[in-house]
Amino acid sequence: MFAAPVDKLLAAFHVTPAFAEAPITNAVSMELLCFVLLLAYFVAVRLSLSVETPNPVQHLAELGHEFVVTQTEPIIGHGYEKYSSYLFVYYHYQGIKSNGFGYIKQFVGPLPILYPFMFVIEVISHLARVLSLTVRLYANMFAGELLTLVFFSLVPIGIPLLVIGLHLGVAVVQAYVFLLLAATYIGLAVAHEH
């Protein structure tokens, strides 16, 4: 569906795709579709903002915002407002900004002789957070797609729609888990020792 516009865009930059009939993968096309749908939603929310007569689009946006706020406030603590819009993007930056370079002390441990070893272990640990979330997301998506394909091959009508609904439910739960984990990472990064 996106082949012709993408081919034209690539041709404008003098890039010839290996497969003109499919210049981008299904995953990239779904990302583009999600981007366009989210952009349309946010534009609709922005155009419909009203204090006197809020419409259903504004109510839905406020409901989503309230949900994120009620989940992140108890985890992050004081000052959660400035982080709730950017979960899992820059928690180390916020840790340094909140605690200064004393934030780095958490990477080196209590004994100076262990500093080099602890630093390497802690850096790997923090990189593993991102990697574990990435692998978890990929595995859930992959398993959901395989399950859908299996049911489509066994029973082509009806049952696969239930599996797709289940897959969407799992996606919502995963988004919730990612929100909580990201809020936890930020809460740990910006915590001050008392």
Solvent accessible surface area in square Angstrom, and as a share of the most:
residue,aa,sasa,rsa
1,M,201,0.90
2,F,57,0.24
3,A,24,0.19
4,A,63,0.49
5,P,76,0.48
6,V,18,0.10
7,D,35,0.18
8,K,150,0.64
9,L,107,0.53
10,L,44,0.22
11,A,63,0.49
12,A,72,0.56
13,F,141,0.59
14,H,171,0.77
15,V,72,0.41
16,T,124,0.72
17,P,30,0.19
18,A,97,0.75
19,F,132,0.55
20,A,57,0.44
21,E,132,0.59
22,A,60,0.46
23,P,27,0.17
24,I,44,0.22
25,T,88,0.51
26,N,128,0.66
27,A,66,0.51
28,V,61,0.35
29,S,18,0.12
30,M,106,0.47
31,E,115,0.52
32,L,75,0.37
33,L,64,0.32
34,C,65,0.39
35,F,122,0.51
36,V,84,0.48
37,L,110,0.55
38,L,97,0.48
39,L,95,0.47
40,A,59,0.45
41,Y,65,0.25
42,F,119,0.50
43,V,74,0.43
44,A,44,0.34
45,V,19,0.11
46,R,163,0.60
47,L,146,0.73
48,S,23,0.15
49,L,94,0.47
50,S,33,0.21
51,V,141,0.81
52,E,148,0.66
53,T,103,0.60
54,P,50,0.31
55,N,52,0.27
56,P,108,0.68
57,V,50,0.29
58,Q,15,0.07
59,H,97,0.43
60,L,105,0.52
61,A,28,0.21
62,E,82,0.37
63,L,121,0.60
64,G,38,0.36
65,H,109,0.48
66,E,94,0.42
67,F,95,0.39
68,V,41,0.23
69,V,21,0.12
70,T,73,0.43
71,Q,42,0.19
72,T,0,0.00
73,E,83,0.37
74,P,104,0.66
75,I,63,0.32
76,I,15,0.08
77,G,27,0.26
78,H,190,0.85
79,G,17,0.16
80,Y,30,0.11
81,E,109,0.49
82,K,121,0.51
83,Y,7,0.03
84,S,15,0.09
85,S,90,0.58
86,Y,112,0.43
87,L,31,0.15
88,F,57,0.24
89,V,113,0.65
90,Y,55,0.21
91,Y,13,0.05
92,H,61,0.27
93,Y,124,0.47
94,Q,10,0.05
95,G,0,0.00
96,I,53,0.27
97,K,128,0.54
98,S,37,0.24
99,N,44,0.22
100,G,34,0.32
101,F,163,0.68
102,G,35,0.34
103,Y,11,0.04
104,I,59,0.30
105,K,144,0.61
106,Q,81,0.36
107,F,15,0.06
108,V,25,0.14
109,G,24,0.23
110,P,115,0.72
111,L,96,0.48
112,P,93,0.59
113,I,137,0.70
114,L,67,0.33
115,Y,86,0.33
116,P,85,0.53
117,F,133,0.56
118,M,56,0.25
119,F,87,0.36
120,V,86,0.49
121,I,98,0.50
122,E,41,0.18
123,V,50,0.29
124,I,105,0.53
125,S,48,0.31
126,H,14,0.06
127,L,118,0.59
128,A,45,0.35
129,R,47,0.17
130,V,71,0.41
131,L,112,0.56
132,S,61,0.40
133,L,9,0.04
134,T,79,0.46
135,V,84,0.48
136,R,100,0.36
137,L,74,0.37
138,Y,139,0.53
139,A,49,0.38
140,N,43,0.22
141,M,104,0.47
142,F,105,0.44
143,A,58,0.45
144,G,9,0.09
145,E,94,0.42
146,L,83,0.41
147,L,77,0.38
148,T,15,0.09
149,L,115,0.57
150,V,75,0.43
151,F,61,0.25
152,F,85,0.35
153,S,90,0.58
154,L,127,0.63
155,V,64,0.37
156,P,92,0.58
157,I,146,0.74
158,G,36,0.35
159,I,70,0.36
160,P,1,0.01
161,L,123,0.61
162,L,126,0.63
163,V,12,0.07
164,I,64,0.32
165,G,42,0.40
166,L,109,0.54
167,H,42,0.19
168,L,112,0.56
169,G,35,0.34
170,V,56,0.32
171,A,52,0.41
172,V,106,0.61
173,V,85,0.49
174,Q,21,0.09
175,A,65,0.51
176,Y,75,0.28
177,V,34,0.20
178,F,46,0.19
179,L,25,0.13
180,L,48,0.24
181,L,55,0.27
182,A,2,0.02
183,A,0,0.00
184,T,52,0.30
185,Y,24,0.09
186,I,0,0.00
187,G,10,0.10
188,L,107,0.53
189,A,3,0.02
190,V,14,0.08
191,A,60,0.47
192,H,100,0.45
193,E,175,0.78
194,H,218,0.97
